[in-house]
Amino acid sequence: MRLNHDDILVGRIVTRREALALMGVSAAALLAGRPAWAALPDANRAPSCVVRPAQTRGPFFVEETLNRSDIRADPSTGEMKAGVPLRLTFNVSRINSAGCAALADAQIDVWHCDAEGRYSDVRDFVSSTVGQKFLRGYQMTSAGGSAEFVTVYPGWYDGRAVHIHFKIRTASSSGQRYEFASQLYFDDTLTDRVHAVAPYASHGRRTIRNAGDALFRHGGEQLLLNPTQDAQGYAANFDIGLQIT
């Protein structure tokens, strides 16, 4: 797969002090080194209010309108993409002058390559997957701002570190459409371990690690996932706050 990407869009991280000041949280909570909501039950836990860097959506986004949580299969054939299972949960919040709150009813699109480095429904100089729709889909965030996807650990292709694309779409308080696109990355050591087994191993050794990826160098450290092993494979949570006026 060859790389042709759009211009990089880089945001910034809101510091803990800024986030707490935005919500009017006391200095005592800040000095304690934890958010004021840390002691609340999970059901009532406030969002993280962490602003992440935006990055290009890349050339391989396709508007498939596939509303589904499990994105592993090609819906036309039912064939499941092979790979180590990955359960990915987004926790999305809205940040504005009034504070920070869970963002409900936002559309989150996710797409990435398979173990062989191929995206679905695209044509490049090597092959075509037009008509196939594996490893693509969207979900709407719940009242608590969360949306979960079941997929597989991504493979690699020339020119890029291992990554997952995502896009969040919603409306501002004035009714204007808001769109945020970025990418998720993985620790190189974990990727080495995953890619050493089938079906990844047959694709060969990847050519780019995080430090060598042009996009990762622009905020990738703030977009790293921290997956943990579960009974099926890996699970990861990603908290993100969007500054929507």
C-alpha positions as CSV (number, residue, x, y, z in Angstrom):
1,M,0.0,0.0,0.0
2,R,1.5,3.4,-1.0
3,L,1.1,6.5,1.1
4,N,-0.4,9.7,-0.1
5,H,-1.6,11.8,2.8
6,D,-3.2,15.2,3.2
7,D,-1.7,18.0,5.2
8,I,-1.1,17.4,8.9
9,L,-3.5,19.0,11.3
10,V,-2.0,19.2,14.8
11,G,-3.9,20.2,17.9
12,R,-2.7,20.3,21.5
13,I,-3.2,18.7,24.9
14,V,-5.1,20.5,27.5
15,T,-3.1,20.3,30.7
16,R,-4.6,19.0,33.9
17,R,-4.5,22.6,35.4
18,E,-6.3,24.0,32.3
19,A,-8.9,21.2,32.4
20,L,-9.7,21.6,36.0
21,A,-9.8,25.4,35.8
22,L,-12.2,25.1,32.9
23,M,-14.6,23.1,35.1
24,G,-14.1,25.2,38.2
25,V,-12.5,22.4,40.1
26,S,-10.7,23.4,43.3
27,A,-6.9,23.8,43.6
28,A,-7.0,21.1,46.4
29,A,-8.0,18.5,43.9
30,L,-5.2,19.6,41.6
31,L,-2.6,19.4,44.4
32,A,-3.9,15.9,45.3
33,G,-2.7,14.8,41.8
34,R,-6.1,13.5,40.8
35,P,-9.3,14.8,39.2
36,A,-12.1,15.7,41.6
37,W,-14.3,13.0,40.1
38,A,-11.8,10.2,40.8
39,A,-13.8,8.9,43.8
40,L,-17.1,8.9,42.0
41,P,-18.6,5.5,40.9
42,D,-17.8,4.6,37.3
43,A,-21.4,5.2,36.2
44,N,-21.2,8.8,37.3
45,R,-17.5,9.4,36.4
46,A,-16.9,12.7,34.6
47,P,-15.1,12.7,31.2
48,S,-11.4,13.2,31.0
49,C,-11.4,16.4,29.0
50,V,-8.2,15.5,27.3
51,V,-7.7,17.3,23.9
52,R,-5.8,15.2,21.4
53,P,-3.9,16.2,18.3
54,A,-5.8,16.1,15.0
55,Q,-4.1,14.3,12.1
56,T,-4.9,13.8,8.5
57,R,-7.7,11.4,7.8
58,G,-5.5,10.1,4.9
59,P,-6.5,9.0,1.4
60,F,-8.4,5.8,2.3
61,F,-11.5,7.1,4.0
62,V,-14.7,5.8,2.3
63,E,-18.2,6.9,3.3
64,E,-19.7,3.4,3.6
65,T,-22.5,4.2,6.1
66,L,-21.9,0.9,7.9
67,N,-23.4,1.3,11.4
68,R,-21.9,-1.6,13.2
69,S,-19.7,-2.3,16.3
70,D,-17.9,-5.4,14.9
71,I,-16.1,-4.2,11.8
72,R,-14.1,-7.4,11.1
73,A,-16.4,-8.9,8.4
74,D,-17.0,-8.0,4.8
75,P,-20.8,-7.5,4.9
76,S,-21.3,-8.8,1.3
77,T,-19.6,-12.2,2.0
78,G,-19.6,-12.5,5.8
79,E,-15.9,-13.3,5.7
80,M,-14.1,-12.3,8.9
81,K,-10.7,-10.7,8.7
82,A,-8.1,-12.8,10.5
83,G,-6.0,-11.2,13.2
84,V,-5.6,-10.7,16.9
85,P,-8.9,-9.4,18.3
86,L,-8.9,-5.8,19.5
87,R,-11.8,-4.2,21.4
88,L,-11.5,-0.5,21.2
89,T,-13.7,1.9,23.3
90,F,-13.8,5.6,22.7
91,N,-14.9,8.0,25.5
92,V,-15.7,11.3,24.1
93,S,-16.4,14.6,25.9
94,R,-17.3,18.1,24.8
95,I,-15.3,21.0,26.1
96,N,-16.5,24.6,26.0
97,S,-16.6,27.7,28.1
98,A,-19.4,26.2,30.3
99,G,-17.2,23.2,31.2
100,C,-16.8,19.6,30.1
101,A,-19.4,16.9,29.7
102,A,-19.9,13.6,27.9
103,L,-20.7,14.0,24.2
104,A,-23.7,11.9,23.2
105,D,-24.9,11.1,19.7
106,A,-21.6,11.8,18.0
107,Q,-20.7,9.6,15.0
108,I,-17.3,7.9,15.2
109,D,-15.9,6.3,12.1
110,V,-13.1,3.8,12.3
111,W,-11.0,2.3,9.5
112,H,-7.6,0.6,9.1
113,C,-5.7,-1.9,7.1
114,D,-5.7,-5.7,7.5
115,A,-2.8,-8.0,8.5
116,E,-1.5,-7.8,5.0
117,G,-1.6,-4.0,4.9
118,R,-4.7,-3.6,2.7
119,Y,-7.6,-1.3,3.1
120,S,-11.0,-2.3,1.8
121,D,-12.9,-0.6,-1.0
122,V,-9.8,1.2,-2.5
123,R,-7.5,0.8,-5.5
124,D,-3.8,1.4,-5.5
125,F,-0.8,0.6,-7.7
126,V,-0.6,-3.0,-6.5
127,S,-4.2,-4.3,-6.1
128,S,-7.8,-3.4,-5.8
129,T,-10.3,-4.2,-3.0
130,V,-13.1,-2.1,-4.5
131,G,-16.5,-3.5,-3.4
132,Q,-15.1,-5.0,-0.2
133,K,-15.9,-3.3,3.1
134,F,-13.9,-5.1,5.8
135,L,-12.4,-3.1,8.8
136,R,-14.7,-0.2,8.3
137,G,-17.7,1.1,10.3
138,Y,-19.2,3.7,12.6
139,Q,-21.0,3.9,15.9
140,M,-22.9,6.7,17.7
141,T,-21.7,7.6,21.2
142,S,-24.0,6.7,24.1
143,A,-25.4,9.1,26.7
144,G,-22.2,8.6,28.5
145,G,-20.1,9.5,25.5
146,S,-18.8,6.0,24.8
147,A,-18.7,3.9,21.6
148,E,-17.1,0.4,21.3
149,F,-15.7,-1.3,18.2
150,V,-14.5,-4.9,17.8
151,T,-11.8,-5.2,15.2
152,V,-8.3,-6.8,14.8
153,Y,-4.9,-5.5,15.5
154,P,-3.8,-3.6,12.4
155,G,-1.0,-4.8,10.0
156,W,1.5,-2.5,8.3
157,Y,2.3,-1.1,4.8
158,D,5.2,0.8,3.4
159,G,5.8,4.4,4.6
160,R,3.7,4.2,7.8
161,A,3.8,3.0,11.4
162,V,1.0,0.8,12.5
163,H,-2.1,2.9,13.1
164,I,-5.9,3.2,13.1
165,H,-7.8,6.0,11.6
166,F,-10.8,7.6,13.3
167,K,-13.2,10.5,12.6
168,I,-15.7,12.1,15.0
169,R,-18.7,14.1,13.6
170,T,-21.2,16.1,15.6
171,A,-22.9,19.4,15.7
172,S,-22.0,22.6,17.6
173,S,-24.4,24.4,19.9
174,S,-25.2,26.7,16.9
175,G,-26.0,23.7,14.8
176,Q,-22.9,23.9,12.6
177,R,-21.4,20.6,11.7
178,Y,-18.1,19.7,13.5
179,E,-15.6,17.1,12.3
180,F,-12.4,15.9,13.9
181,A,-10.0,13.4,12.3
182,S,-6.9,11.7,13.8
183,Q,-5.1,8.4,14.1
184,L,-4.3,6.0,16.9
185,Y,-0.9,4.3,17.4
186,F,0.6,1.3,19.3
187,D,3.7,0.8,21.3
188,D,6.4,-0.7,19.0
189,T,7.2,-3.5,21.5
190,L,3.6,-4.7,21.5
191,T,3.4,-4.5,17.7
192,D,6.6,-6.6,17.5
193,R,5.0,-9.3,19.6
194,V,1.7,-9.3,17.8
195,H,3.2,-9.2,14.3
196,A,5.5,-12.2,15.1
197,V,2.4,-14.6,14.9
198,A,0.0,-15.5,12.1
199,P,-1.4,-14.0,10.0
200,Y,0.9,-11.0,10.4
201,A,4.2,-12.9,10.2
202,S,3.7,-13.9,6.6
203,H,3.6,-10.3,5.5
204,G,7.2,-9.8,6.6
205,R,8.9,-7.3,8.9
206,R,7.5,-3.8,8.9
207,T,9.7,-1.1,7.5
208,I,8.6,1.9,9.7
209,R,8.5,2.2,13.4
210,N,6.8,5.0,15.3
211,A,9.9,7.2,15.5
212,G,10.3,7.0,11.7
213,D,6.7,7.9,10.9
214,A,6.3,11.5,9.7
215,L,2.8,11.8,11.2
216,F,3.7,10.1,14.5
217,R,6.3,12.8,15.1
218,H,3.5,15.4,15.1
219,G,1.7,14.4,18.3
220,G,1.7,10.6,18.1
221,E,2.8,10.2,21.7
222,Q,-0.6,11.7,22.7
223,L,-2.4,9.3,20.4
224,L,-0.8,6.0,21.7
225,L,-3.2,3.3,22.8
226,N,-2.4,1.3,25.9
227,P,-4.0,-2.1,25.2
228,T,-4.4,-4.8,27.9
229,Q,-4.8,-8.5,27.2
230,D,-8.2,-10.0,27.8
231,A,-9.7,-13.5,27.1
232,Q,-10.0,-12.8,23.3
233,G,-7.0,-10.6,22.5
234,Y,-6.5,-7.0,23.5
235,A,-8.8,-4.2,24.8
236,A,-8.0,-0.5,24.8
237,N,-9.8,2.7,25.9
238,F,-9.2,6.1,24.3
239,D,-10.4,9.3,26.0
240,I,-10.7,12.4,23.9
241,G,-12.2,15.9,24.6
242,L,-13.4,18.0,21.7
243,Q,-13.3,21.8,21.9
244,I,-16.7,22.6,20.4
245,T,-18.3,26.0,20.7
